[in-house]
């Protein structure tokens, strides 16, 4: 079982993750116990998969390249 997992939240539109909101999406890699508390504290965090994190990284890279 994983001891560290990813959690995510969207500060602009909570609980939805469209690609255009990538700059407003936050990811954290935290221990499972901390993630449980974050998800259940009603702050807007939810569990994420590694694929979600990698997809988000790719979107952010593309946005930064377009700004140059």
N, C-alpha and C positions, 0 to 999 in steps of 0.2 A: 504494500500500500504506500502511496506517495506521502512523504512527510511535508513537502511543499507543493502548493497548488496555486493557480492563477485565479484572481478575482478581478472583475471589471465593473465599471460604471460609466454612464454617459451623463455628464453634467448639464447638457443642453436639453435632452429629451430622455428622462429616466426610463430604463428598462427597454429601450429600443436602440439598435446599433446599425443604422444605415451607413453606407460608406462615406457619404458627405459629412457625417458627424465625427469622422476620425480624429480631427484635432481636439474634440471635446471629450473623447473617450480616454479613460484612465485605466491602466492595468497595474497590478501589484502581484508579486510572487511572495506569498506568506505561508507560514505554517498552517496546518489544517485546523488547529484549535483557534487560531486567530481568525482564519477565514470563516469559521462557523460563527464566531461572534460578530464579524463584520456583516455577514449575510443576514443574520437574525436581528441586527440592531436597527433595521429599517432606515438605513442611510442611503440606500440605492445600490449597494454592491450585490453582485451575484457571481456565482462560480463560472469560470471561463475555461475553455480547452486551450491546449498549446497551439492548435491550429488557428483559433481565434486571435491569439497573440501574434502569431507569425503573419497572418493576413493583415492585422492592424499595422505591424511594422512596415510591411510592404506599402501600404497606403500612405503612411507618414513619409517614407522615403520618396515616393512619387510626388507628393505635395511639396516637399523641400526642393526637389529637382526643378519643378515647375516655377518656383519662386526665384530661382537663380537666374 
